[in-house]
Each structure stands twice: as structure tokens, then as C-alpha cells.
Amino acid sequence: MNKKYLFPKIIAFAFCLSFIACEDVVEVSLDESPPQLVVDAWVNNQLKP
């Protein structure tokens, strides 16, 4: 096999291999809490929006 074409094949194989992963379903039991208001804002002193 030519070394010129070996590197792209290794990269393609590694790219495809990166999509294969172990997946475990994790179920977390959370305590119920009352709803809470959250405000996300950004304040600055510039004239343009």
C-alpha cells in the first residue's frame, strides 16, 4: 500500500471510529421544587444595540 494513501485512510478510519462510543442510560432522581423565575440579561453602556 502506498504511504501517500495510507494517512487519509487512517484519518477516515479514526473519524468513523469517533462516532462509536459506549452509551449508558443514567437515570437521576431529583427532588421536586417550586418553579423559580430566572432573568438572564446583559447590560452595557454602548449606544448601539
CHARMM internal coordinates of N, CA and C (Angstrom, degrees):
IC EDIT
DIST 1 N 1 CA 1.4555
DIST 1 CA 1 C 1.5325
ANGL 1 N 1 CA 1 C 108.79
DIST 1 C 2 N 1.2646
ANGL 1 CA 1 C 2 N 116.50
DIHE 1 N 1 CA 1 C 2 N 136.68
DIST 2 N 2 CA 1.4531
ANGL 1 C 2 N 2 CA 122.23
DIHE 1 CA 1 C 2 N 2 CA -178.09
DIST 2 CA 2 C 1.5300
ANGL 2 N 2 CA 2 C 109.89
DIHE 1 C 2 N 2 CA 2 C -73.35
DIST 2 C 3 N 1.3323
ANGL 2 CA 2 C 3 N 117.36
DIHE 2 N 2 CA 2 C 3 N 134.85
DIST 3 N 3 CA 1.4627
ANGL 2 C 3 N 3 CA 121.31
DIHE 2 CA 2 C 3 N 3 CA -179.51
DIST 3 CA 3 C 1.5260
ANGL 3 N 3 CA 3 C 111.68
DIHE 2 C 3 N 3 CA 3 C -64.35
DIST 3 C 4 N 1.3285
ANGL 3 CA 3 C 4 N 115.87
DIHE 3 N 3 CA 3 C 4 N -24.35
DIST 4 N 4 CA 1.4616
ANGL 3 C 4 N 4 CA 120.55
DIHE 3 CA 3 C 4 N 4 CA -179.97
DIST 4 CA 4 C 1.5286
ANGL 4 N 4 CA 4 C 110.72
DIHE 3 C 4 N 4 CA 4 C -63.03
DIST 4 C 5 N 1.3243
ANGL 4 CA 4 C 5 N 116.90
DIHE 4 N 4 CA 4 C 5 N -35.47
DIST 5 N 5 CA 1.4641
ANGL 4 C 5 N 5 CA 121.19
DIHE 4 CA 4 C 5 N 5 CA -177.16
DIST 5 CA 5 C 1.5215
ANGL 5 N 5 CA 5 C 112.59
DIHE 4 C 5 N 5 CA 5 C -98.42
DIST 5 C 6 N 1.3218
ANGL 5 CA 5 C 6 N 118.14
DIHE 5 N 5 CA 5 C 6 N -6.95
DIST 6 N 6 CA 1.4592
ANGL 5 C 6 N 6 CA 121.33
DIHE 5 CA 5 C 6 N 6 CA -177.90
DIST 6 CA 6 C 1.5290
ANGL 6 N 6 CA 6 C 111.50
DIHE 5 C 6 N 6 CA 6 C -73.10
DIST 6 C 7 N 1.3239
ANGL 6 CA 6 C 7 N 117.54
DIHE 6 N 6 CA 6 C 7 N -44.04
DIST 7 N 7 CA 1.4635
ANGL 6 C 7 N 7 CA 121.06
DIHE 6 CA 6 C 7 N 7 CA -177.35
DIST 7 CA 7 C 1.5305
ANGL 7 N 7 CA 7 C 112.60
DIHE 6 C 7 N 7 CA 7 C -61.44
DIST 7 C 8 N 1.3355
ANGL 7 CA 7 C 8 N 120.91
DIHE 7 N 7 CA 7 C 8 N -47.18
DIST 8 N 8 CA 1.4730
ANGL 7 C 8 N 8 CA 119.35
DIHE 7 CA 7 C 8 N 8 CA 177.39
DIST 8 CA 8 C 1.5296
ANGL 8 N 8 CA 8 C 112.74
DIHE 7 C 8 N 8 CA 8 C -62.09
DIST 8 C 9 N 1.3240
ANGL 8 CA 8 C 9 N 117.10
DIHE 8 N 8 CA 8 C 9 N -33.39
DIST 9 N 9 CA 1.4647
ANGL 8 C 9 N 9 CA 119.09
DIHE 8 CA 8 C 9 N 9 CA 177.98
DIST 9 CA 9 C 1.5203
ANGL 9 N 9 CA 9 C 111.03
DIHE 8 C 9 N 9 CA 9 C -69.13
DIST 9 C 10 N 1.3241
ANGL 9 CA 9 C 10 N 117.21
DIHE 9 N 9 CA 9 C 10 N -37.53
DIST 10 N 10 CA 1.4643
ANGL 9 C 10 N 10 CA 120.40
DIHE 9 CA 9 C 10 N 10 CA 177.15
DIST 10 CA 10 C 1.5205
ANGL 10 N 10 CA 10 C 110.02
DIHE 9 C 10 N 10 CA 10 C -66.09
DIST 10 C 11 N 1.3106
ANGL 10 CA 10 C 11 N 117.59
DIHE 10 N 10 CA 10 C 11 N -41.66
DIST 11 N 11 CA 1.4690
ANGL 10 C 11 N 11 CA 121.55
DIHE 10 CA 10 C 11 N 11 CA 178.12
DIST 11 CA 11 C 1.5230
ANGL 11 N 11 CA 11 C 110.35
DIHE 10 C 11 N 11 CA 11 C -63.70
DIST 11 C 12 N 1.3149
ANGL 11 CA 11 C 12 N 118.00
DIHE 11 N 11 CA 11 C 12 N -43.67
DIST 12 N 12 CA 1.4643
ANGL 11 C 12 N 12 CA 121.37
DIHE 11 CA 11 C 12 N 12 CA 178.85
DIST 12 CA 12 C 1.5206
ANGL 12 N 12 CA 12 C 110.67
DIHE 11 C 12 N 12 CA 12 C -63.91
DIST 12 C 13 N 1.3239
ANGL 12 CA 12 C 13 N 116.97
DIHE 12 N 12 CA 12 C 13 N -40.48
DIST 13 N 13 CA 1.4600
ANGL 12 C 13 N 13 CA 120.69
DIHE 12 CA 12 C 13 N 13 CA 178.52
DIST 13 CA 13 C 1.5264
ANGL 13 N 13 CA 13 C 110.70
DIHE 12 C 13 N 13 CA 13 C -65.03
DIST 13 C 14 N 1.3252
ANGL 13 CA 13 C 14 N 117.96
DIHE 13 N 13 CA 13 C 14 N -43.17
DIST 14 N 14 CA 1.4625
ANGL 13 C 14 N 14 CA 121.72
DIHE 13 CA 13 C 14 N 14 CA 178.58
DIST 14 CA 14 C 1.5238
ANGL 14 N 14 CA 14 C 110.73
DIHE 13 C 14 N 14 CA 14 C -64.95
DIST 14 C 15 N 1.3306
ANGL 14 CA 14 C 15 N 117.05
DIHE 14 N 14 CA 14 C 15 N -37.21
DIST 15 N 15 CA 1.4614
ANGL 14 C 15 N 15 CA 120.91
DIHE 14 CA 14 C 15 N 15 CA 178.06
DIST 15 CA 15 C 1.5230
ANGL 15 N 15 CA 15 C 110.49
DIHE 14 C 15 N 15 CA 15 C -64.28
DIST 15 C 16 N 1.3217
ANGL 15 CA 15 C 16 N 116.91
DIHE 15 N 15 CA 15 C 16 N -45.18
DIST 16 N 16 CA 1.4660
ANGL 15 C 16 N 16 CA 120.81
DIHE 15 CA 15 C 16 N 16 CA 178.58
DIST 16 CA 16 C 1.5223
ANGL 16 N 16 CA 16 C 110.99
DIHE 15 C 16 N 16 CA 16 C -66.34
DIST 16 C 17 N 1.3066
ANGL 16 CA 16 C 17 N 116.61
DIHE 16 N 16 CA 16 C 17 N -36.02
DIST 17 N 17 CA 1.4589
ANGL 16 C 17 N 17 CA 121.10
DIHE 16 CA 16 C 17 N 17 CA -179.59
DIST 17 CA 17 C 1.5279
ANGL 17 N 17 CA 17 C 111.47
DIHE 16 C 17 N 17 CA 17 C -68.57
DIST 17 C 18 N 1.3272
ANGL 17 CA 17 C 18 N 117.18
DIHE 17 N 17 CA 17 C 18 N -26.37
DIST 18 N 18 CA 1.4620
ANGL 17 C 18 N 18 CA 120.24
DIHE 17 CA 17 C 18 N 18 CA -178.91
DIST 18 CA 18 C 1.5272
ANGL 18 N 18 CA 18 C 112.23
DIHE 17 C 18 N 18 CA 18 C -69.73
DIST 18 C 19 N 1.3379
ANGL 18 CA 18 C 19 N 118.12
DIHE 18 N 18 CA 18 C 19 N -18.46
DIST 19 N 19 CA 1.4578
ANGL 18 C 19 N 19 CA 120.73
DIHE 18 CA 18 C 19 N 19 CA 178.47
DIST 19 CA 19 C 1.5238
ANGL 19 N 19 CA 19 C 112.35
DIHE 18 C 19 N 19 CA 19 C -84.21
DIST 19 C 20 N 1.3083
ANGL 19 CA 19 C 20 N 117.02
DIHE 19 N 19 CA 19 C 20 N -10.30
DIST 20 N 20 CA 1.4577
ANGL 19 C 20 N 20 CA 121.45
DIHE 19 CA 19 C 20 N 20 CA 178.88
DIST 20 CA 20 C 1.5219
ANGL 20 N 20 CA 20 C 107.30
DIHE 19 C 20 N 20 CA 20 C -95.82
DIST 20 C 21 N 1.3174
ANGL 20 CA 20 C 21 N 116.64
DIHE 20 N 20 CA 20 C 21 N 123.95
DIST 21 N 21 CA 1.4549
ANGL 20 C 21 N 21 CA 119.92
DIHE 20 CA 20 C 21 N 21 CA -178.73
DIST 21 CA 21 C 1.5193
ANGL 21 N 21 CA 21 C 109.42
DIHE 20 C 21 N 21 CA 21 C -149.87
DIST 21 C 22 N 1.2994
ANGL 21 CA 21 C 22 N 115.07
DIHE 21 N 21 CA 21 C 22 N 158.89
DIST 22 N 22 CA 1.4618
ANGL 21 C 22 N 22 CA 120.45
DIHE 21 CA 21 C 22 N 22 CA 174.59
DIST 22 CA 22 C 1.5248
ANGL 22 N 22 CA 22 C 107.69
DIHE 21 C 22 N 22 CA 22 C -78.58
DIST 22 C 23 N 1.3034
ANGL 22 CA 22 C 23 N 115.40
DIHE 22 N 22 CA 22 C 23 N 132.69
DIST 23 N 23 CA 1.4563
ANGL 22 C 23 N 23 CA 119.82
DIHE 22 CA 22 C 23 N 23 CA -179.92
DIST 23 CA 23 C 1.5173
ANGL 23 N 23 CA 23 C 108.69
DIHE 22 C 23 N 23 CA 23 C -125.29
DIST 23 C 24 N 1.3120
ANGL 23 CA 23 C 24 N 116.37
DIHE 23 N 23 CA 23 C 24 N 123.84
DIST 24 N 24 CA 1.4513
ANGL 23 C 24 N 24 CA 122.68
DIHE 23 CA 23 C 24 N 24 CA 176.06
DIST 24 CA 24 C 1.5208
ANGL 24 N 24 CA 24 C 107.95
DIHE 23 C 24 N 24 CA 24 C -117.72
DIST 24 C 25 N 1.3208
ANGL 24 CA 24 C 25 N 115.91
DIHE 24 N 24 CA 24 C 25 N 136.64
DIST 25 N 25 CA 1.4510
ANGL 24 C 25 N 25 CA 120.59
DIHE 24 CA 24 C 25 N 25 CA 176.94
DIST 25 CA 25 C 1.5201
ANGL 25 N 25 CA 25 C 107.52
DIHE 24 C 25 N 25 CA 25 C -82.45
DIST 25 C 26 N 1.3156
ANGL 25 CA 25 C 26 N 116.03
DIHE 25 N 25 CA 25 C 26 N 124.52
DIST 26 N 26 CA 1.4570
ANGL 25 C 26 N 26 CA 121.63
DIHE 25 CA 25 C 26 N 26 CA -179.79
DIST 26 CA 26 C 1.5175
ANGL 26 N 26 CA 26 C 107.53
DIHE 25 C 26 N 26 CA 26 C -112.97
DIST 26 C 27 N 1.3122
ANGL 26 CA 26 C 27 N 115.86
DIHE 26 N 26 CA 26 C 27 N 119.24
DIST 27 N 27 CA 1.4594
ANGL 26 C 27 N 27 CA 120.72
DIHE 26 CA 26 C 27 N 27 CA 178.27
DIST 27 CA 27 C 1.5228
ANGL 27 N 27 CA 27 C 108.37
DIHE 26 C 27 N 27 CA 27 C -107.18
DIST 27 C 28 N 1.3161
ANGL 27 CA 27 C 28 N 115.68
DIHE 27 N 27 CA 27 C 28 N 121.45
DIST 28 N 28 CA 1.4553
ANGL 27 C 28 N 28 CA 121.68
DIHE 27 CA 27 C 28 N 28 CA -178.20
DIST 28 CA 28 C 1.5173
ANGL 28 N 28 CA 28 C 108.11
DIHE 27 C 28 N 28 CA 28 C -112.35
DIST 28 C 29 N 1.3134
ANGL 28 CA 28 C 29 N 116.25
DIHE 28 N 28 CA 28 C 29 N 126.88
DIST 29 N 29 CA 1.4654
ANGL 28 C 29 N 29 CA 119.48
DIHE 28 CA 28 C 29 N 29 CA 177.23
DIST 29 CA 29 C 1.5299
ANGL 29 N 29 CA 29 C 108.01
DIHE 28 C 29 N 29 CA 29 C -92.07
DIST 29 C 30 N 1.3194
ANGL 29 CA 29 C 30 N 115.03
DIHE 29 N 29 CA 29 C 30 N 118.68
DIST 30 N 30 CA 1.4582
ANGL 29 C 30 N 30 CA 121.10
DIHE 29 CA 29 C 30 N 30 CA -178.94
DIST 30 CA 30 C 1.5145
ANGL 30 N 30 CA 30 C 109.85
DIHE 29 C 30 N 30 CA 30 C -108.28
DIST 30 C 31 N 1.3175
ANGL 30 CA 30 C 31 N 115.74
DIHE 30 N 30 CA 30 C 31 N 146.08
DIST 31 N 31 CA 1.4591
ANGL 30 C 31 N 31 CA 120.48
DIHE 30 CA 30 C 31 N 31 CA 177.00
DIST 31 CA 31 C 1.5209
ANGL 31 N 31 CA 31 C 109.04
DIHE 30 C 31 N 31 CA 31 C -73.40
DIST 31 C 32 N 1.3154
ANGL 31 CA 31 C 32 N 115.73
DIHE 31 N 31 CA 31 C 32 N 145.93
DIST 32 N 32 CA 1.4609
ANGL 31 C 32 N 32 CA 120.83
DIHE 31 CA 31 C 32 N 32 CA 177.41
DIST 32 CA 32 C 1.5237
ANGL 32 N 32 CA 32 C 108.98
DIHE 31 C 32 N 32 CA 32 C -74.70
DIST 32 C 33 N 1.3094
ANGL 32 CA 32 C 33 N 116.36
DIHE 32 N 32 CA 32 C 33 N 143.94
DIST 33 N 33 CA 1.4567
ANGL 32 C 33 N 33 CA 121.17
DIHE 32 CA 32 C 33 N 33 CA 177.46
DIST 33 CA 33 C 1.5199
ANGL 33 N 33 CA 33 C 108.63
DIHE 32 C 33 N 33 CA 33 C -141.93
DIST 33 C 34 N 1.3145
ANGL 33 CA 33 C 34 N 116.76
DIHE 33 N 33 CA 33 C 34 N 157.62
DIST 34 N 34 CA 1.4664
ANGL 33 C 34 N 34 CA 119.06
DIHE 33 CA 33 C 34 N 34 CA 179.32
DIST 34 CA 34 C 1.5297
ANGL 34 N 34 CA 34 C 110.05
DIHE 33 C 34 N 34 CA 34 C -69.16
DIST 34 C 35 N 1.3362
ANGL 34 CA 34 C 35 N 117.13
DIHE 34 N 34 CA 34 C 35 N 153.50
DIST 35 N 35 CA 1.4648
ANGL 34 C 35 N 35 CA 120.00
DIHE 34 CA 34 C 35 N 35 CA 178.27
DIST 35 CA 35 C 1.5262
ANGL 35 N 35 CA 35 C 110.82
DIHE 34 C 35 N 35 CA 35 C -61.42
DIST 35 C 36 N 1.3129
ANGL 35 CA 35 C 36 N 115.81
DIHE 35 N 35 CA 35 C 36 N 149.78
DIST 36 N 36 CA 1.4574
ANGL 35 C 36 N 36 CA 120.69
DIHE 35 CA 35 C 36 N 36 CA -177.28
DIST 36 CA 36 C 1.5246
ANGL 36 N 36 CA 36 C 108.77
DIHE 35 C 36 N 36 CA 36 C -133.40
DIST 36 C 37 N 1.3199
ANGL 36 CA 36 C 37 N 116.55
DIHE 36 N 36 CA 36 C 37 N 135.49
DIST 37 N 37 CA 1.4525
ANGL 36 C 37 N 37 CA 122.36
DIHE 36 CA 36 C 37 N 37 CA 179.55
DIST 37 CA 37 C 1.5266
ANGL 37 N 37 CA 37 C 109.40
DIHE 36 C 37 N 37 CA 37 C -78.73
DIST 37 C 38 N 1.3228
ANGL 37 CA 37 C 38 N 116.14
DIHE 37 N 37 CA 37 C 38 N 130.27
DIST 38 N 38 CA 1.4644
ANGL 37 C 38 N 38 CA 121.65
DIHE 37 CA 37 C 38 N 38 CA 178.97
DIST 38 CA 38 C 1.5224
ANGL 38 N 38 CA 38 C 107.96
DIHE 37 C 38 N 38 CA 38 C -124.59
DIST 38 C 39 N 1.3326
ANGL 38 CA 38 C 39 N 116.87
DIHE 38 N 38 CA 38 C 39 N 129.85
DIST 39 N 39 CA 1.4611
ANGL 38 C 39 N 39 CA 122.55
DIHE 38 CA 38 C 39 N 39 CA 178.73
DIST 39 CA 39 C 1.5247
ANGL 39 N 39 CA 39 C 107.74
DIHE 38 C 39 N 39 CA 39 C -115.17
DIST 39 C 40 N 1.3230
ANGL 39 CA 39 C 40 N 115.82
DIHE 39 N 39 CA 39 C 40 N 123.26
DIST 40 N 40 CA 1.4597
ANGL 39 C 40 N 40 CA 121.64
DIHE 39 CA 39 C 40 N 40 CA 177.90
DIST 40 CA 40 C 1.5200
ANGL 40 N 40 CA 40 C 107.15
DIHE 39 C 40 N 40 CA 40 C -113.34
DIST 40 C 41 N 1.3297
ANGL 40 CA 40 C 41 N 117.34
DIHE 40 N 40 CA 40 C 41 N 116.89
DIST 41 N 41 CA 1.4622
ANGL 40 C 41 N 41 CA 120.36
DIHE 40 CA 40 C 41 N 41 CA -175.14
DIST 41 CA 41 C 1.5211
ANGL 41 N 41 CA 41 C 110.39
DIHE 40 C 41 N 41 CA 41 C -142.11
DIST 41 C 42 N 1.3376
ANGL 41 CA 41 C 42 N 114.04
DIHE 41 N 41 CA 41 C 42 N 162.75
DIST 42 N 42 CA 1.4535
ANGL 41 C 42 N 42 CA 121.48
DIHE 41 CA 41 C 42 N 42 CA 177.02
DIST 42 CA 42 C 1.5205
ANGL 42 N 42 CA 42 C 106.91
DIHE 41 C 42 N 42 CA 42 C -134.86
DIST 42 C 43 N 1.3202
ANGL 42 CA 42 C 43 N 117.07
DIHE 42 N 42 CA 42 C 43 N 118.80
DIST 43 N 43 CA 1.4551
ANGL 42 C 43 N 43 CA 122.19
DIHE 42 CA 42 C 43 N 43 CA -177.44
DIST 43 CA 43 C 1.5267
ANGL 43 N 43 CA 43 C 108.08
DIHE 42 C 43 N 43 CA 43 C -112.95
DIST 43 C 44 N 1.3377
ANGL 43 CA 43 C 44 N 115.40
DIHE 43 N 43 CA 43 C 44 N 132.96
DIST 44 N 44 CA 1.4653
ANGL 43 C 44 N 44 CA 119.52
DIHE 43 CA 43 C 44 N 44 CA 175.11
DIST 44 CA 44 C 1.5172
ANGL 44 N 44 CA 44 C 109.03
DIHE 43 C 44 N 44 CA 44 C -143.64
DIST 44 C 45 N 1.3239
ANGL 44 CA 44 C 45 N 116.58
DIHE 44 N 44 CA 44 C 45 N 173.66
DIST 45 N 45 CA 1.4626
ANGL 44 C 45 N 45 CA 120.62
DIHE 44 CA 44 C 45 N 45 CA -178.10
DIST 45 CA 45 C 1.5260
ANGL 45 N 45 CA 45 C 112.32
DIHE 44 C 45 N 45 CA 45 C -110.68
DIST 45 C 46 N 1.3085
ANGL 45 CA 45 C 46 N 118.50
DIHE 45 N 45 CA 45 C 46 N 24.19
DIST 46 N 46 CA 1.4568
ANGL 45 C 46 N 46 CA 121.85
DIHE 45 CA 45 C 46 N 46 CA 177.67
DIST 46 CA 46 C 1.5222
ANGL 46 N 46 CA 46 C 109.78
DIHE 45 C 46 N 46 CA 46 C -87.50
DIST 46 C 47 N 1.3381
ANGL 46 CA 46 C 47 N 116.35
DIHE 46 N 46 CA 46 C 47 N 152.12
DIST 47 N 47 CA 1.4550
ANGL 46 C 47 N 47 CA 120.51
DIHE 46 CA 46 C 47 N 47 CA -178.13
DIST 47 CA 47 C 1.5212
ANGL 47 N 47 CA 47 C 112.64
DIHE 46 C 47 N 47 CA 47 C -78.39
DIST 47 C 48 N 1.3122
ANGL 47 CA 47 C 48 N 118.11
DIHE 47 N 47 CA 47 C 48 N -31.93
DIST 48 N 48 CA 1.4623
ANGL 47 C 48 N 48 CA 119.83
DIHE 47 CA 47 C 48 N 48 CA -178.99
DIST 48 CA 48 C 1.5312
ANGL 48 N 48 CA 48 C 110.29
DIHE 47 C 48 N 48 CA 48 C -85.66
DIST 48 C 49 N 1.3347
ANGL 48 CA 48 C 49 N 117.77
DIHE 48 N 48 CA 48 C 49 N 148.86
DIST 49 N 49 CA 1.4737
ANGL 48 C 49 N 49 CA 120.36
DIHE 48 CA 48 C 49 N 49 CA -178.44
DIST 49 CA 49 C 1.5133
ANGL 49 N 49 CA 49 C 112.65
DIHE 48 C 49 N 49 CA 49 C -71.66
END
COOR INIT
IC SEED 1 N 1 CA 1 C
IC BUILD
